[in-house]
Amino acid sequence: MSSLEAYKAQFNRNELVHLNNAGLQPITRAAREKIDYWSRRFWEEGYNTDKDYAADVTNTRTSLAGMIGCEAGEVAFFSSTAGAISQVAFSCGLQAGDEVLMWDQEYGSHLYPWKAACDQVGANLVIVESEKNLSTPMEKYLKAITPKTKVIAFSWVQFQAGSQMEDIKHVIETAKQKGIFVSVDIIQGFGLHPCEIWSWGADAVMGGSHKWLSSPVGVGYLALRKNHIPKFKPHVIGMYTYGTCDDPSDFACVPKRDALKFEPGSKQVLEITAMGASIDVLQKTGIKNIETEALRLAKIFRQGLVNLGYEIVSPYQSEKINSTPFINVKPRGAMTNKELSDKLNKEKIFHAVRGPGLRFTPNAFNTETDLEKALFVLK
Ligand SMILES: Cc1ncc(COP(=O)(O)O)c(C=O)c1O
């Protein structure tokens, strides 16, 4: 069995057609088995699991760090991406008059924490307008940088139509040369495309479990470069900010030195360890193999839609259109987004209504039969 076949065999098959993978993906068999394992042990053993589950959370931290390219001590878990972003936004040292630069099409869990953090201190959130078809030209973003820019915060892959800036390495390097803090929401690309954002010098990256990592909902993660960690105050405080549940209370205690200080207390063990199990499956398969297969399926689906007369809203022209599995489609004729969406929902063809049209996001576990079923309904 090839590694891709072994990966595909990780997923359940039934009548449902999963084409909203940028929304919520089915989880891998390995993730499900991990949940079964821990729930059974918690049921049977209670406190006897204490050290073992903590060790397994550490395994996930190590696997995630390996995939990001950072150290395990630079990773912190949260209950959502929003939590990870808020930690950075509220403790990165914004001051009155500073500017934070974002695109106008950022997802709310990314946009709102930065807005609130700016409002709290009188900093300015500067919004850069996307161009035609949700494209995000790098030059326009870089041009919006001023001497007051303190942070650039952008999504590696934008959620509505998969737009990416042309040369993110260049964007990060340019910002770093100017002493600007670089914060990147990687959720919509991580697990789908090989990720080099950290190696390119981003100061902080964050995301969540339930999209391209094929893991259960409920985990956000942050990787914060270790030189920043001492300067960032934990946004939420608890026993684990300082030590463990066995320590006596002591007002003289000091926060941990690594990113674990951002985790105030007990954790979502089932979700975190399940995410670790999925990450191991993805790493074993090879993210490049997953990307290649997702793009192959997306190309077939896109062509099928064009053949049926649908208009695709893509930030990209010509061959580059096939560089993302995000496919945003406008309904034909007089049909509204809602009408087309209702029709698809009735047949359990999962998708999302996003921006100008309906968003389909095939992933590598999908089959050509999934695409045929969806195209049949769209006919
Ligand atoms: C760009 C982006 N960031 C974050 C999230 C998820 O945020 P949270 O984990 O806070 O629900 C999404 C989900 O749609 C997203 O598209």
The ligand as an ORCA input file, in Angstrom:
! r2SCAN-3c Opt
* xyz 0 1
  C      -8.433     32.030      8.867
  C      -9.125     31.333     10.003
  N      -8.661     31.471     11.255
  C      -9.233     30.829     12.294
  C     -10.333     30.025     12.102
  C     -10.932     29.288     13.268
  O     -10.958     30.060     14.402
  P     -11.406     29.447     15.821
  O     -10.535     28.260     16.071
  O     -11.168     30.532     16.763
  O     -12.840     29.063     15.704
  C     -10.867     29.881     10.821
  C     -12.103     29.064     10.630
  O     -12.867     29.214      9.771
  C     -10.238     30.523      9.747
  O     -10.685     30.376      8.501
*
